[in-house]
Structure formats: C-alpha cells, structure tokens
C-alpha cells in the first residue's frame, strides 16, 4: 500500500480509506469522555470509595463523578459494592472488562509522559 506522502495523494483520493472500527469508536467515546479516563486510571490501583476517587481526580465535581461512575457501571467497566453497616460504605472497582484496560492505560500514560507538555 502506498503512503499518501509518497504519492502526493490523500488516502481518500486513492480509495484506500477505511472506516473506523465501530467497536474502537465506541470504546474511545466511552473512555474519552471528560474525566472518565482519569477515574478508570485511578481505579487501576484498586478499589476506592467515592471520597477517595474525588481526591484522586482533583477538579472533578461530586455530581459529575457520580454521573461518570453510573455510565461506567452501565458499560460494565466499574462495579459498585455496598458494605452494610453504619455508616454504609460504597466501594468502586474495575470489573474484569475494566481491568482489561490496564495495559492500554499504561501505554497511554507512558506516551503522555513522553509527549505531553504541562507548560
């Protein structure tokens, strides 16, 4: 397959364009939502309570954290575990599906450290 730079023509012009995989697109849309990647990343270290998650992701409001956690539960990436007692404690952890993101998040973290400038 000729690279577009080598031919001077774009992939679309040569008919070599491919549609983005719908599964990839759905995954990027889920994990790419504002704050979601940071929440999942924080949970890769182990289960956390709501307050611990809020501290792990500074700048995230409680309301938005609640919303993102519900979305991640619906997507079966995060599970919510309620510990009975007084007070009731709620822990959030990655499901098997969520834990399967660890290698990808690790690679993304390494890429960010190499290429993302904080200045």
Protein Blocks (a to p, Z undefined) as FASTA:
>chain_A
ZZfklnopafklnopaccddfklmmmmmmmmpghklmmmmmmmnoccdfklmmmmmghia
fklmmmmmmmmmmnomaccdddedjdddddddddfklmmmmmmmmmmmmmmmmmmcfZZ
